[in-house]
């Protein structure tokens, strides 16, 4: 069965049944132009299964309402569009409609479901076959429908990140990025990549350039030099609007309107995103952060933790491919923090890329696939396990009931021990090349020496240990 769904748009003329005169309309799916529709023609668009929003427009001010629908694999979803009837054609009425359309853009073109061309779930196999045989083109009324061969991205049930992650592309590519504010450098010569569906931790002390990096990649400020690609789009002034459609940013302070309810706040921000009739998205976002029962509460009456959750719901409205979260659990209690953590894990499973800045190193170690440690320049990037091995030597911790009589002589006879030190009475730290080889050898030596062994375990350095080791190196380098 086909892995795509098929959107079929039919344009009917109000002049005559077979007229091809008039301006060609643009078909937009999920805000992106995917085809054109001539008068009296039909166009098929292949879709990734999931929730989509479609509209057609003649000009930015002459367009149809948005129609939201769910597409299943192999299904054909039909819509019929035509100019709204102006009969009898009276010049004053036509001018009146034209003026009103400057305020209400959804008056000019009608867009209605077309049951005659749609298939239900039971007909998906038939629809899948017709889609597979089609080709990309806009057709005349006398031709057979043809289908665009490149599926349009899904927006809710199957987000774009999931598809792009499967192709091996990167959600973020940063190359030698630098930002100066006068004589001060926020960050310098930073390069890294982030994959789709990855939770990427961005760590560093205050003033390290973390928030400035988020603002730069979110197109809020321009870099001084270097290049970047965000959600597959080159970072440039010309592409700012398109990038903002694909990302969302949650600052440490959500910036909500306290005299508005939770729903009213989200409705306002949905309007800024250009989302019309966004009730379903708002409800889904509130349920995702467990705020469905607080939708009618004023934001001014919510605790800081609940406001943070409203801020998270706002970032979900546009169904972004990349979410920039700046200290999302700042000031939250352990229960609220756990809910945010579970939400981030759920978004990663759906393929959404999370760019997370946080001062909570345990949070980063728990959530992040990889971390970057910044201090104006990029100190390191990698998985926590890799960073531990790069910075710290592997070691065993040995504890005995009583101190050893001559630990130096005993440990010198074990070839896998590189060095050792005594941490406390009866406690020893052994630096080894391979703990799996060293542990049995050390155990046999201790038992042979008559020592009462309490435990032998591998020392585990945390992300906090890695962080402080790197940051302290910077501090030492700055000392005269």
Secondary structure, 3 states (H helix, E strand, C coil): CCCEEEEEEEECCCCCCCCCCCCCEEEEECCEEEEEECCCCEEEEEEECEEEEEEEEEECCEEECCEEEEECCCCEEEEEEEECCCCCCCHHHHHHHHHHHCCCHHHCEEEEECCCCCCCHHHHHHHHHHHHCCCCCEECCCCCCCEEEEEECECCCCEHHHHHHHCCCEEEEEEEEEEEECCEEEEEEEEEEEECCCEEEEECCCCCCHHHHHHHHCCCCCCCEEEEEECCEECCHHHHHHHHHHEEEECCCCCCCCCCEHHHHHHHHHHHCCCCCCHHHHHHHHHHCCCHHHCCCEHHHCCHHHHHHHHHHHHHCCCCCEEEEECCCCCCCHHHHHHHHHHHHHHHHCCCEEEEECCCHHHHHHHCCEEEEECCCEEEEECHHHHHHHHCCCEEEEEECCCCCCHHHHHHCCCCEEEEEEEECCEEEEEECCHHHHHHHHHHHHHHCCCCEEEEEECCCCHHHHHHHHHHHHHHHHCC
